Amino acid sequence: MTYHCFTIMGYGEKTDYTLSKKINLDKIYTKLIKPTLSSFNNIDNLRGDEISSSEIIDTDMFELLLSADIVIADITTLNPNAIYELGIRHALKPYSTIILSLEQDTLPFDFNHNRIFRYTLEDINDDSRLRSKIKRLHELVKNTVNNLDNRRETCDSPFYEYVKDVSSPTIPANKISEIRSKHYDSETIKSLRDKADQLTKENKYQEAAATYEKLSQNNRNNPYYIQQQALLLSKVIGHDHEKKLREAEKIIKTLNPFNSLDCETEGSMKSWTRFSIIP
């Protein structure tokens, strides 16, 4: 039997305020999580940025959190979206959720109720230590698969642990099949991000900004795409450079930068303020 796994975590580089440094979450995914899941021939894995980009991502996310047999939740950097999605998963499913986090992160008290697989940046960057961590994570996933095979519902949700006589919501098998099949679209969020990165390397900033605009339309809660759209527009050189700068500043202002705690948003606004583009 094939099991479907949904991985929830941040994408790209995110600031870890516990460590006061940027963490490359994509590197953690590609070097630790993805190789572990790929070693199973009966697990299909999907990360949030590998979802089809044709619809509002919130709809897809809720469907996948409910229908996934297994969820891997990496909450490194205490990414608010990942923690929110983990909370939803715990409310929807009593079992088969695996939590990962950077060992150096100081987790909120409520996470003491959960078993968490911890790793360090040294584990990710050292091949020998990485192999050891992949082996340990493999065993954890294997135990989860064995529980599913044997229909052992080992509770890992604090909600179902402490609130008794509550049933998990269910959806018909044909609906689950429909949900899963629609997410293997040719144009995924990841493919659009890769396209934008390539256009940026080629100094095609206008086209790259348009790609991030498309991403932000379907990912309304992710400020990163808006930040990148504004940044790339500010780099467009030509007779309409000042117009693009004005457009970029207008875009970054949608993130309420003067009251934002996001370093990227605040930094972008400070850069444009120096130019005094808009009175």
N, C-alpha and C positions, 0 to 999 in steps of 0.2 A: 504493500500500500504506500502511496506517495503522500507525504505530509507537507503542508504549506506553512512556511515560516514568513513572518513579517518582522523586519528589523526597524526599530524606531530609534533615532538618534539625530543629532545635529549634522549639518553638512559643512564641508569646507573648513576654514580656520575660524575658531571661536575663541573669545577671550575667557580664560579661566581666572575668575576674580580671586579664588583661593590662592592660586599660585602667582597671580599677576603676570601671566604670560599667555601667549596664543598657543592653542593646541590644534593640530591638524587632525580633525575627526575623520576625514576621508582616508588618511593613512592608517588609522586604527581599524577602520572597516575593511580596507583592502588587504591588510597584513595579518589581522587577527580573526575578525568575525567571518568574513567571506570565505577564506581558506578552510576554516573549521566546518562551516556548513556545506561547502563544496565537497568535502570528504565523505559525505553521506550520499549514496545513490538514490535514496528515497525521500530526499528533502528538496523542495523547490523554495528558493529564498527570494524575497523582494524587499528592497529598502525603499523608504519614502520617495527618494528622488528617481527611482526606477519605475514609478507608477506612470501610467499614461497621462500626458499633460492636457488631454482634450476636455477635461472637466474640472470644476472647482475641487481642489484637493481634499477639502474637509469631508465631502461626501465619500470619496474613496477611502480616506483614512478611517472613518467610522466603520465602513463596511469591512475593511481588512482587519481591524482590531477585533471585530466580532467573529469573522469567519476563519481567521488564521488558526491552524492547529497549534502552532508554537509562536510565541513572540519573544524576540530578543530586544531588550530595552537597555541601551547604553546611555546613562545619564551623566557622563563625563562633562565637565564644565557647568553642571547643574542646569543644563539647557532647559528652559521653561517649557518649550514645546514637547520635548521628550518626556519630561516629568508629567505634564498634562495628559499626554497620550498613554503613559503607563498607568495613571490613575483611572482612565477610562477602561483600559484593558482589565484592571483588577476589579472594576465594577461589573464587567461583562462576563469574565471567565474566572472560575475558581482555581484553575491549574494551568500548567504548561507555559508559564511566563518566566523568563530568565533575565535577571538584572545584572548589568555590568557597570563598573565605574573605575575611574582612575583612583589608585590607592591613596594618592596625595590629597584628593578632594575631601573636604570636610562636609559630610552629609548631614542634612537636617535630622533632628531627633527621630522623627516618625519612621525613617528608614531603618531604624534598629529592629523593626518587626520583620524585616526581610533578609533573606539570604542573598548576599551580593558577591558576585565573582569580581575580584579586584586584580588590577594589573598596574604596572608602572610604565613610564615612558622608556625606561631602560629596557623593559621587557619587549617593547615594540621595536626598539632600535638595535638590539643585540640578537643576532640570528639564533644563537644557542638558547637564550632565554625565551625567545619568541616560540621556538619549537616546543619548549616545555609548557608554555602557556596554552598553545594550540592543543596540545595533548590533553591538558586538564580541562579545557573548555569542551573538547570533543567528548570526554567522559560525561560531563554534565549534560550535554545535549543527548548523548546516547541513553542516559538514564531517563530522560524525558520521553524519548522515542519508545523505550521499553515500556514505560508506564502507559503510553497511548496504545501500544500493541496489545497490552494485557488488560486494557480498560481500567487501569488503576488511577483513580482520580486523586492524586496527591495534591492537597490544597497548598497554593503558594500566594494566595490573595488574602491580605489582612481583612478585607471586607467580609469575605465568606468564612474566614477563620473565626471572626468574632460576632458576626451577625448570623444567627442560625435560622434554619427553616426558610431560607430565601433561595429561589431557583434562578439559575442563569438563563437569560433570554436565548431563544433558539430561532433559527431560520430554516426554511425548507432546503433540502439537499439541492434541488434544481436552482434555487436562488444563489446558493454558495458557488455552484459551478458557473453560473452567469457572472458573478462578481469576479471570480478568479480569471475567467477567460478574457474579460474586457481589459485587464491590466497589462496584457502582453502586447501593447501597441508599439508600432515602430518608432513613434516620436515620444520619448519619455522625458521627464524632467531632467534626468541625467544627460540625455543626448542633447537637449537644448543648452545645458550648462557647458558641456564639452564644445558645442558649436560656438557659444559666446566666447569661451576661452581661446579658441583657435582664431576667431575674428580679431580678438584683442591682440594676440601675438602678431597678426598681420597688419596691425595699426588701422583696422577697419572699425573705428570706434562708433560711428553712427549705426552700422549694422549690428554691432555687438550690443549697443544700448537698446536697440529695437528688440533683440532677442530677450534681454533681461526684462524689458517691459512686458513681453508676452508671459514670461515666468511669473512676474509679480501679479498679473491679472488673475492667474489661477492659484496663486499662493499668497493670499492677501495678508496673512499674519506673519510673513517672513520679511523683516526689514532689509535683509542682506541684498535681495534682488533690487530693491528700490535704491539702496546705497550704490550698488554697482551701476545701475542705469544712470544715476546722476553723475557719478564719477566719470563714466565713459563719455557722456555728453559734454562734460567740461573739457575733454581732451580733443574734441573735434576742432580742427584748424581750418580756417578759410574765411571768406568774406562775412560769413554769418556767425563767426566765433562768439561775439558778444551775445547774440541771440541765443546760442546754445548754452552759454553760461547762465543766462537768465532762466532758461528752461530748466537747467540742472538745479539751480537754487530753489525754484518753485517746487520741483519734485522732492528735494530733501526736506523741505519745510512741511511736507505731508507727514513726516515722522515726528513733528513737534520737537525739533532739536534743542531748543532752549530749555526744555524741561526733561530731556532724555538722559538716562543713565548709561545709554549705549555709547561706548567710546568712539566707534566708527561714525555714528550719526553726529555726535557732538563735534568730532574732529573735522568732519566734512563742512559743517556749518561755520566753524571758525575760519577755515580756509577761504570760504566764499566771502565772509564778512570783511576780510582784509582787502578784497577787491572793491567793496562797497558797490556792488553791481545794482542792487535794488534798494531804493531809498526806504 
